[in-house]
Amino acid sequence: MRSTVDRQITGKLQIAIVLTAVTLVAEIVGGFWSNSLALLSDAAHVFLDLFALLLSLAAVKLASIPPSERHTFGFHRSEVFASFINGLTVFIMAVGILYESWHRFSAPEQVKSLPMLVVAVIGLIMNLLAAKALHDHSHDDLNVKSAFLHVIGDAAASVGVIVGGIIIYFTGWFVLDALISAAIGLLILAGAGRLLRESVHILMEGTPVGLELNDVATAIRNIDGVKDIHHLNIWTVCSHIQSLSVHVDTISNNEDKRGMILYAIEHTLAERFHITHTTIQMECSTCSNGPVIKELNHQVRLVVDR
């Protein structure tokens, strides 16, 4: 069942990637043709979205590659490295856009508004078709939802370019092209900054964003049979895999009861926090201080003393 869903998601993502790639090429060509910095800025934004779609597709593909002796987590972490490199590249690109828009604001250049408008409309249509392709799976798959939101954001940017093109066509106010490009540049800068922050956080093995360590600790402690926990660590392997390791102090040393406690912990972590990759060490501090253990330790000390 899951493989069928993955194939459907892969097909939808591939459609969105093709449509977004067409938009990218059209806006780059149209941007140079019309001398519109706003179109070229939107092309940079489309590039960011295209990379996000490629990452989403890569996440589905990487999930199907089994771990090996050399890569026990598989190749999931490569997604994070790609995000970091992309975020750094687009950040530099956004700075360049803002620099150029400042120069054009000081000395506006003539823009061919009609080609600018036509290309922006084509971009909007492509974005809406891509959004339609992703919409069905955007409610139940976080990976697809992220890609869907990227496409919607680019559609909104295309609307801004269209409005700007209409105003320029009727008024000849070319400085608006610089203003629109600056707005898109700031949008790209924010997206690139967020991408860099999130990828660095994962590479530094920080606690997953949106997950409170205390909430997880409390949930485990509230499970019947758990006395306390320590050495709790939670980190992210990639955008859709969260890992946890913890030492759990139980009130019983009975193997059957500890097995039930372990099952309850794993079920709680999966259902409430979507954590399915766990390493849980079961301990019993009370048992080690009991009379039987104390007597055994006493006998061992006597043997050693002799």
N, C-alpha and C positions, 0 to 999 in steps of 0.2 A: 504493500500500500504506500509506504513512504517513498519507495523508488519511483512509483508512478507520479506522485506529487512532485518529486524532484525533477522528473523529466518535464512535467508541465511548467514548472518554474523556470527551468533552463530554457525551454522554448520561448517563454514570454520575455525573459531577459535578453535573449538573442535578438528578438524582434526590436526591443527597445534600444539595444546597442546599435543596430543597423540604422534605425531612424535618427538616433542622436548623432551618429557619425555623419549621416547625410546633412543634418543641420549644421554640424561643425564645419564641414567643407563649404557649404553654401554661405555661411556667415564670414568665413575667412576670405573667400573670393569676393563676396558682396562688399565686405568692409574695405578692401583695397580698391575695388571698382568705384565705390561711391565716396571714398575718402572719409568714411564714417568711423570715428574712434569708438563710438557707442556700439556699433556692430562688432568691431574687433574685440571690444571688452566683453560683449556678450558671448563671443566665440570662446574667449578664455573661460567664461563661466560654464559654457557647454562642455569644454574640455574637462573641467572639474567633475561635471556630472557624468560624462562618458567614463571617466576613470572610476567613479563610484559604481557605475553599472558593471564595469569589468571586474571590479573587486567583488561585487555581489555574485557574479557568475563564477569567479574563481573560488569563492567560499563554498559554493555548492560542489564544484569539481574536487576541491581539496578534501572535502569531507568524505569523499568516496575512496581516497587513497589510504590503504591500511598502513598502520605504523610498522616500522622495521626495527632491527637491532640498533641501527645507527640513528634513527629518528623515532623515538618511542611515542612522540606526540604526533607523528606524521609531519605534514608540511603546512599545518595551519598557521604557524607563526609567520610564514612568508607574507601572508596578507598584511600583517602589521608593519613589516619592513617596507612593503610597497606603499602603504598609506603614509608612512613617514616621509619617504622620498617624494611622493606626489604632493604632500602638504608643503614641503620645503620649496619645491619647484613652483607651485602655484602662488605661494606667498611672494616669491621674488617677482613673478609675473604681475601680481596685483600692485606691487610697489611701482613697477614700470608703467602700468596703466595710469596710476594716480599722478606720476611725474609728468607723463605726456598730456594728461587732461589739464594739468595746471598750466602748461605752456599754451595749450589751445584756448584755455580760458583767457589768458593774457593777450593772445593774438589769434582770434577765431579764424579757422580755415573754411573755405566753401565746401559744402557737402551736397552731393547729388541725392536729394531727399527721396525721389521716386524709387530709384533702385534700392535705397536703404529701406524704404517702406515695404517693397515687394519681398525682399529677402527676410525681413523681420516677420512678415506674415507667413512665409514658408516655414520659418523656424517655429513659430507658434503652432502651426498645424502639425508639424512633426512631433513636437513636445506633447501635444494633446493626444495624438495617436499612441505615443509611447506610454503615456499615463494610463490610457484606456487598456493597453495590453497588460499593464502591471496591476491594475486596480483590483482584480478578483482575488489575488493572493496577498494584497497589502494588508488585509485585516488579520490574517492568521500566521504570517511569517514576518518576523522582525527584519530579516535581511532584505526582503522585497519591499517592506514598508519604507525602509531607509532609502532605497533606490527610487521608489515612487515619490517621496517627498523631494528628492533632488530634482526630478523631472518637473514637478509642479513649481518648484522655485525658479527653474529656468524658464518655464512658460510665463511666469509673472514678469521676469526680466524682459522677455520678448514683447510683452504687452507694453512695458515702459518704453522700449525702442520704437514700437509702432506709434504710440502717442507722440513721442518726440519727432518722428518722421513726418507725421501729419502737421504738427505745429510748424516745423521748419519749412514744409512745402508751401504753407499758406502765408507765413510771416517772414521767412528768410532769416530767422533768428538763429544763426549758426552756433552761437555760444551754448545753445541748449545741448548740442551734441557732446560738448565737453562736460557739461553738468551730468548728463545721463551716464557717460562713461565713468565719471568719478563715483557716482552712486553705485554702479555695478562693481567698480573696483573695490569699494568699501565692503560690498557684499561678499566678493571673492576673498578679501582679506580676512573677514570674520570666519568664513568657511574653512579657509586654509589654516587659520590659527586654531580653530576647534579641532581640525584633523591632526595637526601637530601635537596639540595638548593631549588628545586621547591616545594617539599612538605612542608617545613618550611615556604616558602613564602605564600603558600595558607593558612596554618594554622594561620599565622599572618595577614590574610586578606589583603595582599598586592594587588596592582593593577595588573591585569592579565598580564603575560609576553607577550610582543609583542604589547601591547595596550598602546597608549599614551593618558594620561588624557586630555591634551590640545587639541588633535585632536577631542575627543568626545565632549568636551565643545564647541569648535568652530563649530562643525557640528550642535549641538543643537541651538546655538545662531544664526546660519545662516537660521534657519527655519522661514518662514514668520509668524509674530505675536509674536515672542519671543523677549522680550526686553533685558533680562539678565538671568543668572542662578547663584545659589549659593548652598552650601552644597552638592556638587557633590561627590559621593562615588561610587567606582567600586571595586568589589572583586570577588573572585572565590569560588564557592561552592565545585566543584570538577573539574576534567580535562575538562569536556564538558559543564559545566553550569556556566555562568557569570551573576552576579547580579549588578544592578545599582539603586541608589536612588538619587534624585535631587529635588531641589526647582526651579521652573520655573516662572520667572516674565514675565507676558504677558502684551500686550498693550490694551487688551480688557477684560471686565468682562462678556461679553456675553457668555452664556453657550454653544450655538451652535458653536461659533467661537473657544472657548477654547477646545471643543470636537475635532474640526478639527486639532487644534494645537497639541493636545495630540496624535491623530492618526498619524500625520506626524512625531512626535518625535519617537514614538514606531516603526514606519516603518523604519525610518533612522537608528535607533539603531540595528534593526534586520538585515537589508540588508547590512549595511556597517561594523558593528562591531560584528555581531552575538550575540548580547545581547538581550535576550528575557524575562528575569526575571527582571522586573522593578517596582519601586515604585516612582511615579512622583507626586509631590505636586504642583498644579497650584496656582499662586498668581497674584495679580495685584496692584503693589505699586502706580501706577498712579491713579487707581480708588480710592484708600483709601485717596488720597490727593485732590480729585475732590471737586467741590462746594457743591454737594448734601451730600457727606459723611461729609464734614466739618460742614455743617449746622446741620446734625443729631448729630454729636459729641458735637456741641455747645449746642443743646437742652438738651442732656444728662447731660452735666456739669451743666446747670441751674437747672435741677431737683435735682441733687445731692447736689448742694449748698443750696437749700431750705431745 
